[in-house]
């Protein structure tokens, strides 16, 4: 336990490793779907890159342009294998002395180790900053009002950030979704101020549902090296630059974009309550028989029971409409709309 998790426990949080909840799954799902929530993002961690070479160092390794990332900007980004498969997806933003990367906590230690292997003579230092910078999510129609009531900065434009005098940084990742990067000592006060400002305290699954409905995927240990960026719609959400120079996997990502038809995309699904789905589970459809057509990426309980998920699958199977979980005759799945077009 830390001072942060101790505080959350006193506020009624039930902690389970890197996940937490304040209420039952249905209540929190309804809060995410119908209200405004604030969520301690314990399932995410932070890597900090500091030094004069931070931008060029990262730029040469990741799918998006870091050199052109503005001081008030943030972006989705990814690190890929030489075969173009995503090892880590992350939110990146500029800081005074470098950059910060927010990614799934369960892949942070090995990813940091891998990233550190590339430092060599670059004037940059990488460190796990998860203990000193805590992340809090705010989502829902009243998110901006809750931030204002709490005395926190609220960017007007998507994928931009503002930082207050005390070092709390607010990043707008969607129309009504924000991520706060907060100095650890200030996190309890900031969280309590958001609740006092009208946000409902909610747990990890509620935030995951909001991310699923926004069509924003997160690579976790269960799905590492499974997907090329475009399979996760990453170029559609601004996570890939096709103008920047080479990086690991760049040839595969570029070839996928410019040569031939993309055979797999990420979709949003509804899963009945009779199933117990997990990220990485296989999907099936009649047009591929007993061969998997794709995998679940992220899953969260839905209001009223069942689950919603982001899933990568064959586009032909999605167009056919008959989708099953776990086996060719498994639970029938239903396609739901994403907030953007799959073009």
QUISULVEN-V388758 format. One record per residue. OMEGA is omega as a letter, one per 40 degrees, with the letter a starting at -180 (999 if undefined). Layout:
omega:OMEGA
omega:OMEGA
This chain:
omega:i
omega:i
omega:i
omega:a
omega:i
omega:i
omega:a
omega:i
omega:i
omega:i
omega:i
omega:a
omega:i
omega:a
omega:i
omega:a
omega:a
omega:i
omega:i
omega:i
omega:i
omega:a
omega:i
omega:a
omega:a
omega:i
omega:a
omega:i
omega:i
omega:i
omega:i
omega:a
omega:a
omega:a
omega:i
omega:a
omega:i
omega:a
omega:i
omega:a
omega:a
omega:a
omega:i
omega:i
omega:a
omega:i
omega:i
omega:i
omega:a
omega:i
omega:a
omega:a
omega:a
omega:a
omega:a
omega:i
omega:a
omega:a
omega:a
omega:a
omega:a
omega:a
omega:a
omega:a
omega:i
omega:a
omega:a
omega:i
omega:a
omega:a
omega:a
omega:a
omega:i
omega:a
omega:i
omega:a
omega:i
omega:i
omega:a
omega:i
omega:i
omega:i
omega:i
omega:a
omega:a
omega:i
omega:i
omega:i
omega:a
omega:i
omega:a
omega:i
omega:i
omega:i
omega:a
omega:a
omega:a
omega:a
omega:i
omega:a
omega:i
omega:a
omega:i
omega:a
omega:a
omega:i
omega:a
omega:a
omega:i
omega:i
omega:i
omega:i
omega:i
omega:a
omega:a
omega:i
omega:a
omega:a
omega:i
omega:a
omega:i
omega:i
omega:a
omega:i
omega:i
omega:a
omega:i
omega:a
omega:a
omega:a
omega:a
omega:i
omega:a
omega:a
omega:i
omega:i
omega:i
omega:a
omega:i
omega:a
omega:a
omega:a
omega:a
omega:i
omega:i
omega:i
omega:a
omega:i
omega:i
omega:a
omega:a
omega:i
omega:a
omega:i
omega:a
omega:a
omega:i
omega:i
omega:i
omega:a
omega:i
omega:a
omega:a
omega:a
omega:a
omega:i
omega:i
omega:a
omega:i
omega:a
omega:i
omega:a
omega:i
omega:a
omega:a
omega:i
omega:a
omega:i
omega:i
omega:i
omega:a
omega:i
omega:a
omega:a
omega:a
omega:a
omega:i
omega:a
omega:a
omega:a
omega:a
omega:i
omega:i
omega:i
omega:i
omega:a
omega:i
omega:i
omega:i
omega:i
omega:a
omega:a
omega:a
omega:a
omega:i
omega:i
omega:i
omega:i
omega:i
omega:i
omega:i
omega:a
omega:i
omega:a
omega:a
omega:a
omega:i
omega:i
omega:i
omega:a
omega:a
omega:a
omega:i
omega:i
omega:i
omega:a
omega:i
omega:a
omega:a
omega:i
omega:i
omega:a
omega:a
omega:i
omega:i
omega:i
omega:i
omega:a
omega:a
omega:i
omega:i
omega:i
omega:a
omega:a
omega:a
omega:i
omega:a
omega:i
omega:a
omega:a
omega:a
omega:a
omega:i
omega:i
omega:i
omega:a
omega:a
omega:a
omega:i
omega:a
omega:i
omega:a
omega:i
omega:i
omega:i
omega:a
omega:i
omega:a
omega:i
omega:a
omega:a
omega:a
omega:a
omega:i
omega:i
omega:a
omega:i
omega:i
omega:a
omega:i
omega:a
omega:i
omega:a
omega:i
omega:a
omega:a
omega:i
omega:i
omega:a
omega:i
omega:i
omega:i
omega:a
omega:a
omega:i
omega:a
omega:i
omega:a
omega:i
omega:i
omega:a
omega:i
omega:i
omega:i
omega:a
omega:a
omega:i
omega:a
omega:i
omega:a
omega:i
omega:a
omega:i
omega:i
omega:i
omega:i
omega:i
omega:i
omega:i
omega:i
omega:a
omega:a
omega:a
omega:a
omega:i
omega:a
omega:i
omega:i
omega:a
omega:a
omega:i
omega:a
omega:a
omega:i
omega:i
omega:a
omega:i
omega:a
omega:i
omega:a
omega:i
omega:a
omega:999
